[in-house]
Amino acid sequence: MSRAATTRDRASGGRASGRGTAPVTPLRSRRRRSRRRVSTRRRLLVVLAVGLLVAGVAAWVVLGSPLLAVRTVQVDGAVGLPEQEVVQTAGIAEGTPLVRVDTGAAAARVAALPQVASVEVTRGWPNTVVVTLAERVPVAVVTDGGTRRLVDAKGVVFDTITGDPPAGVVPLDVRDPGPDDAATTAALGALTALPRDVRDEVTGVAAHTADDVTLTLTDGRSVLWGSADRTARKAEVLGALLQQMDSGALDPAGTVDVSTPDSVVLR
């Protein structure tokens, strides 16, 4: 073998011996990659720390700071009830973080007031709680043992009065006034079904049972209403009859029996 061939073999053998081995990464490149990884971890840790700090501050602002705490309890819809009484009943302390106000419990406390028909309590950000209520509207007054109490259209007895009843409120004579009493329901159903002009003439309503409702008018006439059946038809017929009697088209009658509205009896 010639010397030149030997030289070529050595040269090629040297190159062949490196085949199949992993490439060697320069030390500087490895250091740069390591520094980049460390830098990325640091940035992630900083972002995480900032996020936790922001979340903590936000939680403090919402749950514990005075920035979003109750400063005012606003009452909407109160007519007869003093607003201060509603506020005290709601029991929402000034300075309470708004998010911690138990609106359901506050509404339940206000709903327990006899004069309240319905109530809703809501948060008014950033510093207000709003109590929106509807009061019961009296339509009749009952007397029990010398005490006079107002009754709404559903038969709920809700307030005591000592002076004159509100305008349009008429005496109700039933044995056991209340929303579950059939006589009460029938009597109030008749009263509230009347047209406004006829209702203004009513001076009293009575019912010993649910089937014998009687109305008394301002001129002393009596209206035998009967049961709660066909209430709307009875109201319509009564209004037409009174109008005809007042105009002279019909002779006056002391008693108007509309218990069977398609067969009225005048006496």
Secondary structure, 3 states (H helix, E strand, C coil): CCHHHHHHHHHHHHHHCCCCCCCCCCHHHHHHHHHHHHHHHHHHHHHHHHHHHHHHHHHHHHHCCHHHECCEEEEECCCCCCHHHHHHHHCCCCCCEHHHCCHHHHHHHHHCCCCEEEEEEEEECCCEEEEEEEECCEEEEEEECCEEEEEECCCCEEEEECCCCCCCCEEEECCCCCCCCHHHHHHHHHHHHCCHHHHCCEEEEECCCCCCEEEEECCCCEEEEECCCCHHHHHHHHHHHHHHHHHCCCCCCCEEECCCCCCCEEC
